[in-house]
Amino acid sequence: MPARQVPDVLTAEQQHLDRARAELTRMREHTLSLTADGGDPIADAALALVLHRRAASLLDDPATALFFGRTDHDSGEVLHIGRRHVTDGAGDPVVVDWRADVSRGFYRASRAERGDVRLRRRFGVEHGRLTAYEDEHLADPPAGSGEVEGEDGTASQILAREIERPRSGPMRDIVATIQPEQDALVRADAGTTVCVQGAPGTGKTAVGLHRAAWLLYAHRERLTRQGVLVVGPNRAFLQHIGAVLPALGEVRVEQRTVADLVTAGGAGRAEVRVRATEPAAVAALKGDARMAEVARRAVWSAVADPADVLDGGALVLTRGSRRWRVPGYRVRELLDELTTRGVRYDAARALLPQRLAHAVLQLLEAAGDSPDDTVQDAVARSADVKRAANRLLPAQDPARVLHRLLSDAAFLRASSQGLLDDAERALLLWQRAPRSAGAARWSAADAVLLDELADQLTRTPSRAHVVLDEAQDLSPLQLRAVGRRCSTGAATVLGDIAQGTTPWAARSWREVLGHLGKPDGHLEVLDRGFRVPSAVIDYAARLLPAIAPELTVPRSVRPDPGRLDVHPVHGDPLPAAVAVVADLLREDGSIGLVVADAATDAAAAALAAAGVPATRLDAVGEDDEGTAPERVSLVPATLVKGLEFDRVVVVEPADLVDGEPDGRTGLRRLYVALTRAVSTLAVVHARPLPPQLR
């Protein structure tokens, strides 16, 4: 069914688009005209913020169309499907939000199961104007239409062009190209944790982001109140995906790395500065699931025996002219009740004075008194009770607990008995312990342990939903840190076991879901590649038997096979790679130059010498968010995961492999690098290629 350019149809549709733009402008102007009058200054400020966000969500992007498709129904109703809902002055829809239930037919209707959709129309768009359209008749096609039923969506030329369209800058939304299996994941029940195993180019990241946008549409009040969090592997990745949700009208989604989550202060926690590095074996052990129990024991070991800290083991309270005595066995019972009921340590500290005061009130009642709640509160605040409570449950700080664990061999042994062996304990202990917690130079793995300890003390606030990308690379304790942020909500977990490139990479998704605290999560597999062409994915898939033999080989459904060029060279491969980059700049689209981390500085110098401007992704920080990147990105191999470029140049694959602690991890890193290309992959090498690629 070729894309058609029929002036009368396109003219009518363009007129509808122009009308939609005018109505969107009217909606925004109306929002801006409203006065924030909430009745008091605090309410005024809150309402003003709501109106500001509403106006921001109604901004039009003249480079895109407000709608990308249309469905005609048996009832005669016609719906234009777009990125946001647009209504006319009477409140009737001009454009229907892609997330609305009535839009499902655009994504899922087929000739076998069309519902009441009789025609689906897709539009070609250039610079915000409609240039072509393509009709798919789901009921009986008109005679002579020449339509054919395509497989895997490849029959649509407009769909293929949209997928293959050259890109520049950050990732864009895929609302116009969502496939039926992707749509099912996007619209999964809000209470269901969905885990997506997705091969390169299957759109798993886009599915996660669009799921967040759909959830905010379908459950706006609860999710806005409790928050939605997107967790990515690094800042370069977050910058890459940062424009997707705002383009869909969602500007209130928090986007963070795991490192951001565990180092940020707030909610009663101190900020953590990461200033140290450590061997991979130490970091892996600190991220091991067993360390969660070590942390729990370390915190709760502070609970004192009444016989050790109270006179005679009993609580003695002087009230007026009388002394009241709560015996030691009763104090122990109260402690056991608090420490075995699952509350956090600081919550137990807050409850203990009231429990002790209640025991005193029972003595008062037994003596014939009739105390009320005010008496219990006064007893709980008394110096005797507060002193006893602080001795029984002393105040603790995560940094001091971890400092003691890593510096006190006896304390570490007591906290890890039956969990760690002597060799592991020796690995954890500092060779030269800092004098105090304040003087400690924490590592990234220490920051995760501090977060674990902090949660033992005070419960971590939960968001309504968390989208976690590249989840296969997180340690068990990192996964627990993310899981705490959605303990009362659900999660969307994204990744690819074959792309696990850390020493602690997950072996299975059941393992990941267990550490997240979502063991009942629903696992789905995406193996149809829409972004990576067959020439590229088939080449990279040669590595799968060595890195993930249990996974099926992904298949590209792109009509364009793409291009693969392998350039063997003599001597330094960087000049040849820069020459390839310069040649690729003659074509539209973005270019990623991927090198081993150790070669990043040399590659930057080679690009500068050749006069090729490039953005170094290892230098991307929060201050760079919103800054337009160069067409060429210089990417250290450890940062390439999750990114996409129209054209990718991989320099010296053997160096990428050798840069990892073991051969399997190195081949996985190479697999990631090779699968970032949307149209062209060039491999430049002087050293022999890994045997799997020859």
Order of alpha helices (4+ residues) and beta strands (2+ residues): alpha-alpha-beta-beta-beta-beta-alpha-beta-beta-alpha-alpha-beta-alpha-alpha-beta-alpha-alpha-beta-alpha-beta-alpha-alpha-alpha-beta-beta-alpha-alpha-alpha-alpha-alpha-alpha-alpha-beta-alpha-beta-alpha-beta-alpha-beta-beta-alpha-alpha-beta-beta-alpha-beta-alpha-beta-beta-beta-alpha-alpha-beta
